[in-house]
Amino acid sequence: MQRQYPSTPIPSVGAIVLKNDKILLVLRGQEPSRGKWSIPGGIVEPGETIREAVRREVLEECGVEIEVGDVVEVLDAIIRDQDGRVQYHYILIDLLATHVGGKLRVGSDIDDARWVTEEELPGFDVTKGALPVIRKALRKRNLDFPTQRS
């Protein structure tokens, strides 16, 4: 699948993975947004559900097994080149997830991975859309499970 200058939007998933009071961040190793921190995720492969895709991507990128929850947000990521042509176009489906196993490691497509608290987030150069969706996921988690507030 051609990622740069695609003929159609590319369906992609992201996971807001929570482990107690920490959030999983990854340092992107590929364009777009290489060198910025974000949530783990990637492209949905043919025949995969969004939940299967997000589970696979988090395991490949980070070595972490997750339980996948609800959709938090659906976004368009459209990046144009200097001539105004669509260089990248992803439809991002971000899901809430909980860590259930595995030890954090750096795998494919990323340069680093860390568990961080909400208070530490401002210290990271995070992609434009990641902070709002992380905060929305944390609010959702706190509404669904008020006794687990961090």
C-alpha positions, 0 to 999 in steps of 0.5 A, a space after each residue: 500500500 502506497 503511504 505517500 500520495 495515496 489514491 485513497 485514505 488509509 484506515 489506521 488505528 491507535 491505542 491509548 494504552 493505560 497501565 494504572 496511572 500511566 499512558 504508553 507513548 512511543 517515539 515515531 520512527 517513520 514519517 509522518 511525524 518522525 521524531 515526535 511522541 504519540 500513541 502506538 498504532 498503525 495501518 489496518 491490514 485486509 481482513 483485520 478488524 480494528 481491534 485485531 489491528 490495534 492489538 497486533 500493532 501494539 504488540 509489534 511496536 512495544 511488546 505489550 499485550 492489551 485488552 481493547 476497549 471502546 473507540 475514543 475518537 475518529 480523526 482525519 490526518 491529512 498532510 499536504 506537501 508544499 504544492 498543496 497535494 495530499 502527501 498523507 491521508 489516514 483515517 485514524 480510529 483511536 481506541 482505549 486499551 488496558 495493559 494486560 501483559 508483556 514487558 515494554 520494548 522498542 520494536 518495529 516503526 518506533 525509536 523509543 517507548 515509555 510509560 508516562 503520567 498525565 503530569 509528564 505529558 507536557 514534557 514530551 514533543 507530542 504529535 498535534 492530535 495525540 494530547 486531546 485524544 489522550 485526555 479524552 480517553 483519561 476522562 472516559 476512563 475516569 467516568 467509567 471507573 470513578 474509583 480508579 482515578 489516578 
